[in-house]
Amino acid sequence: MNDKFDSQLYSAGLTASGCWDKMDKYDQEAIIKFGDIIIQQCIELIEQSSKHCSITTFDKSVVDCTKESAVQLIKQHFYPEGK
């Protein structure tokens, strides 16, 4: 497991008080797979995002627009009811 994923498990409380160590290998692998699926979905959302403001430039407004578009796609995908 990579350090970033391990850090997120800690943030979610899954490594507190030996929780992770008490899980069997199947549960641990399922949680890691779940994280991988979420990451892959985020990548796919960004790859499918509109290119209308994703031109090659160092114009800050274009960069901000591209970042905001990606954030909004991810939020809409994982929180369709809003958050």
Secondary structure, DSSP 4 states (H G I P E B T S, - for coil): --HHHHHHHHHTTTTGGGHHHHS-HHHHHHHHHHHHHHHHHHHHHHHHS--TT--S---HHHHHHHHHHHHHHHHHHH-TT--
